[in-house]
């Protein structure tokens, strides 16, 4: 039986631990897939010294994933670029009611309001 993997895509730069990790912890506990969490490589405070490691690590995680789960509750340059990079994979974004750009709509397989709905969308396809 194939094991599926989900990349947890969302803002990190400039955010506190809770904003970065809480939703990822919840997703990890509820998804029926393996999870790739970019917070395992926490470069906050040393971004300028780790540019290549940050980008190449995230791109490798996206390549290794079957699904991309996006926290789209606030704008993030890195998150936007990761979504575009993942163009051939199912991208599921949750917004918590935030405004949804046509760019986000174009690049996502599904956009929902809550994390639980996003998790269910992925779990339902497995």
BELFENPE-V21472 format. One record per pair of residues at least 12 apart in sequence whose ideal C-beta (glycine too) atoms are under 6 Angstrom apart, sorted by sequence separation. I is the first residue (numbers start at 1). GAP is how many residues later the second one is. D is the distance in whole Angstrom. If there is no record, write none. Layout:
i:I gap:GAP d:D
i:I gap:GAP d:D
//
This chain:
i:24 gap:13 d:5
i:93 gap:15 d:5
i:8 gap:16 d:5
i:41 gap:16 d:5
i:91 gap:17 d:5
i:21 gap:18 d:6
i:68 gap:18 d:5
i:91 gap:18 d:5
i:92 gap:18 d:5
i:93 gap:18 d:5
i:94 gap:18 d:5
i:8 gap:19 d:6
i:20 gap:19 d:6
i:90 gap:19 d:4
i:38 gap:20 d:5
i:94 gap:20 d:6
i:68 gap:21 d:6
i:72 gap:21 d:4
i:94 gap:21 d:5
i:62 gap:23 d:6
i:67 gap:23 d:5
i:68 gap:23 d:4
i:69 gap:23 d:6
i:70 gap:23 d:4
i:72 gap:23 d:5
i:73 gap:23 d:5
i:62 gap:24 d:5
i:83 gap:24 d:5
i:94 gap:24 d:4
i:6 gap:25 d:6
i:36 gap:25 d:4
i:73 gap:25 d:5
i:92 gap:26 d:5
i:6 gap:27 d:5
i:5 gap:28 d:6
i:4 gap:29 d:4
i:5 gap:29 d:4
i:6 gap:29 d:6
i:7 gap:29 d:5
i:8 gap:29 d:5
i:36 gap:29 d:6
i:92 gap:29 d:5
i:92 gap:30 d:6
i:3 gap:31 d:6
i:27 gap:42 d:6
i:23 gap:48 d:6
i:69 gap:49 d:6
i:7 gap:54 d:5
i:7 gap:55 d:5
i:67 gap:55 d:5
i:7 gap:58 d:4
i:9 gap:59 d:5
i:5 gap:60 d:5
i:5 gap:61 d:5
i:6 gap:61 d:4
i:7 gap:61 d:5
i:8 gap:61 d:6
i:9 gap:61 d:5
i:10 gap:61 d:3
i:4 gap:62 d:4
i:6 gap:63 d:5
i:11 gap:63 d:6
i:11 gap:65 d:4
i:11 gap:68 d:6
i:10 gap:69 d:6
i:9 gap:70 d:6
i:9 gap:73 d:5
i:31 gap:88 d:6
i:30 gap:89 d:5
i:32 gap:91 d:5
i:23 gap:92 d:6
i:32 gap:94 d:5
i:4 gap:122 d:6
//
